[in-house]
C-alpha cells in the first residue's frame, strides 16, 4: 500500500520527501487539535485506579 502511494506522489525524490513530511505533520496536527480533544470527552480520567 505504501509503495502504491509513493508511486502516486508527484515530482522528484526531494519533493516526495517534503510532501510526505508535510502530510505527516498535517495528520499529526489534526489528531492533536481535533481528534484527541474529542476523544477526551469520552474518557473519564478522574477515576483512575491502580490495582495491586
Beta strands, then each sheet from edge to edge (+ up, - down):
end
